[in-house]
Amino acid sequence: MAIVFKLILMIAGGLLVALGVVISPLPGPLGLPVVIVGLVLLLRSSTWVKRQFVKLYHKHPKWLGPLRSLMRPRAKFLAILWRFMLRAEGLALKPRNSLLRRIHRLFRRRHHAAAQPA
């Protein structure tokens, strides 16, 4: 039964990675979260994928660090995904055109204002 479950996870992960690659040209970072979820499923279910990931991690630790931290128990998925999306957007756009950084500043200002005593 465990082998069937792992096989289902591998198929679902592969399909999610393929879907994320297909929708990545659409506006916004919609493909990135889908690819990351698919990779996490593949990494949790396949020993071969884990070995390949470790090899790539040793070559590119800065890029694959967030994905590796998603594999930990009780990982803070949204915080890790947000940092990864900021990094990817920083490579694609100039800092003054960054939509995610503007959103981050807006929420930080609201949180800071709400935390101030009256």
N, C-alpha and C positions, 0 to 999 in steps of 0.2 A: 504494500500500500504506500509506503514511503517513496518508493521509486516512481510510482505513478504521480504522486504529488510533486516531486522534484521535476518530473518531465513536464507537467502542466505549468509549473513556475517558469521553466526554461522557455517554453513556447510563448507564454504570456509576456515574458521579458523581451524576447526577440521581436514579437509583434509590436510592443510598445516602442522599442528602439527604432524599428522601421517606420512606425507611424510618426514618431517625433522628427525623424529625418525628412519625411515627406512634408510635414506641415511647417518645418522650420523656415521656408521662404516667406511665409505669411507675416504680415506686420506684427511687431511685438515679439517678446521672447516666449511664445507659446510652445515651441518645439523643445526647448531646453528642459523644462520640468518633466515632460513626457519621456525624453531620452534618459534622464537621470533616474526616474522611477524604474524604467525598463532595465537599466544597468544594475540597479540595486537588486532587482529580482534575479537577474542572471548571475550576479556575484554570490548571492545567497544559495543558489541551487546548483552551480556547476564548478567543479574543482578545476577544470581546464581554464575556464574564464578567470578564476581567481589567480592562477599561475601567470596568465598573460597580464592581468592587472598589476600584479606585484612587479613584473618586469617593467611595465610602463611607469609605475609609480616611482621606481628608482631613477628613471630617466627624467621624469617631470613631476617632482613632488609638490610644487606649488599649485599646479593645475589639478592634480588628482587628490590632493589633501582633503578638500571638502567632500568629495565622493567617498573617500575612505572613512571620514568621520560619520557619514550617513550609515555606515555598516555597524556602528557601535550600538549596543543596547540602549534604549531610551534616548536616541539621538534627537536633537532639536531640529527637526526637518525644515521648518520654515526659515529659521535663522540661517541655516547652512545654505539652503537654496537661494535666499536673498543675497548672501555674500557672493555666491557663485554667479548669479545673474548680474550683479554689479560689476564683477570682474570682466565678464564677457562683454557687457555693454561698454565698459571702459576701453576695451580693445577696438570695438567697432566704431564708436563715436567720439568726438572731441568732448572734453569735460563740460563745455558750456552748453552742449546740445543734449546732455544726459537727462532723460526723463526720470529714470529711477532715482537718481541723486536728488532731483527736485522733490520727488515724492518723499524721500527719506528726510530731507530738511523740513518739509511741511509737518510730518508726523512728529519729528523731534521737537519742533517749536511748540506744537500743541501739548505734547507730553510735558515739556519743561514748564509751560504756562500753567498747566493743571497741577503740577507738583509744588508750585510756589504758594506759600501761605498767604492768606488774604489780609 
